[in-house]
Amino acid sequence: MSARSRVRHLVEDRRFQHTVTVVILVNAVTLGAGTSPRLVAASGGLLPHLDRLALGVFVVELALKLFAYGWRFFRDPWNCFDFLVVAISLPPATGSLSVLRALRVLRILRLISSVPSMRRVVGTLIAALPGVSAIIGLLVLVVYVAAVMGTYLFAEAAPQYFGDLGASLWSLFQVTTGEAWPDIAATVMEDQPLAWVFFLVFILVSTFVVLNLFLAVVVNAMESVREQEAAAQPAVPAAAPGEHASVQAELAALRREIAALREELTRTGTPATGEDRSPVRDAGSP
C-alpha cells in the first residue's frame, strides 16, 4: 500500500473523523470562553494555547487530506469550505487584520461538514433555493400590494404606521413577523373599525399561506436530496439468494451432463471402473 493510500485510509477512518469533531466542539467552547474577561483571567493563558492547538489540528487535517486526494480535494464543496474557514484563521489577528479575530468563530461552522445530518440539512436548503426564491418573491409582492392599499386606506387614521409607502412596508413587515401587530391594528381600528378585515386577510395570506408554501418547498427539497443520496449509494447486491440460485442451477446442469455421459458410456458398452463410478454417483446424487 502506497503512502497516499495509507493517508487516505487514515483521514477516512471514523475514529479520525470523530476526533476532529471533538476538537471542533472543544474549540467552540474555548472561543466562547474567550469572550469573558473573567474566564480568560481564570484560565491563566490556557485558552489562547488551546485555540492555537485546535488550529494546528485543523491545519494538519487539511494537509493530510490534500496529500491523500491531491487536486481532487477541491472538487468537494465541503472541503473548500473547510479550507476557507481555516485559512481565515491563519493570518495574525493584529493591526489592520484584527477583524479576523472575530472571524475565528467561523471555525465552529466546520461542525456542519463533520456531521452528515447537518450536511443534509444545508444541502436541502441549497436545493430549495429556486423554490424558496419564488416564495419570497410572492411574499414581497403580497406585502407591497398590501402596503399600497394600507397607505391609501389608513394614512389619515394612523400616519405613524401608514403615512407613506415606506412606513406601510415596515408596519406590514412587523405584522408578518407577528411583532406588535395588535397595537398597529388597534390604533387603526380606533378610527376605522372595519380595518380588522384588512389585517385578517393580510395575516392569513402572508403567514398561513405563503410561509406554509415555504415549508412545503423545503420538505420537497429534503425528499429530493434523500432520493439523490440513495441513488448515489452503491447498490447492495442480494448475495445470498441470487448466488444460491445460481449455484443450484449450475449443479443441476452438471448433474444433467453427468447423466448424459453415463448413458453414452452405457450405449457404447465402455465399462466403468469403481473409481470412475464413485465420483459420478456422488456428483449425481442429490
C-alpha positions, 0 to 999 in steps of 0.5 A, a space after each residue: 500500500 502506497 503512502 497516499 493510500 495509507 493517508 487516505 485510509 487514515 483521514 477516512 477512518 471514523 475514529 479520525 473523523 470523530 476526533 476532529 469533531 471533538 476538537 471542533 466542539 472543544 474549540 467552540 467552547 474555548 472561543 466562547 470562553 474567550 469572550 469573558 474577561 473573567 474566564 480568560 483571567 481564570 484560565 491563566 493563558 490556557 485558552 489562547 494555547 488551546 485555540 492555537 492547538 485546535 488550529 494546528 489540528 485543523 491545519 494538519 487535517 487539511 494537509 493530510 487530506 490534500 496529500 491523500 486526494 491531491 487536486 481532487 480535494 477541491 472538487 468537494 464543496 465541503 472541503 473548500 469550505 473547510 479550507 476557507 474557514 481555516 485559512 481565515 484563521 491563519 493570518 495574525 489577528 493584529 493591526 489592520 487584520 484584527 477583524 479576523 479575530 472575530 472571524 475565528 468563530 467561523 471555525 465552529 461552522 466546520 461542525 456542519 461538514 463533520 456531521 452528515 445530518 447537518 450536511 443534509 440539512 444545508 444541502 436541502 436548503 441549497 436545493 430549495 433555493 429556486 423554490 424558496 426564491 419564488 416564495 419570497 418573491 410572492 411574499 414581497 409582492 403580497 406585502 407591497 400590494 398590501 402596503 399600497 392599499 394600507 397607505 391609501 386606506 389608513 394614512 389619515 387614521 394612523 400616519 405613524 404606521 401608514 403615512 407613506 409607502 415606506 412606513 406601510 412596508 415596515 408596519 406590514 413587515 412587523 405584522 408578518 413577523 407577528 411583532 406588535 401587530 395588535 397595537 398597529 391594528 388597534 390604533 387603526 381600528 380606533 378610527 376605522 373599525 372595519 380595518 380588522 378585515 384588512 389585517 385578517 386577510 393580510 395575516 392569513 395570506 402572508 403567514 398561513 399561506 405563503 410561509 406554509 408554501 415555504 415549508 412545503 418547498 423545503 420538505 420537497 427539497 429534503 425528499 429530493 436530496 434523500 432520493 439523490 443520496 440513495 441513488 448515489 449509494 452503491 447498490 447492495 447486491 442480494 448475495 445470498 439468494 441470487 448466488 444460491 440460485 445460481 449455484 443450484 442451477 449450475 449443479 443441476 446442469 452438471 448433474 444433467 451432463 453427468 447423466 448424459 455421459 453415463 448413458 453414452 458410456 452405457 450405449 457404447 458398452 465402455 465399462 466403468 471402473 469403481 473409481 470412475 463410478 464413485 465420483 459420478 454417483 456422488 456428483 449425481 446424487 442429490 
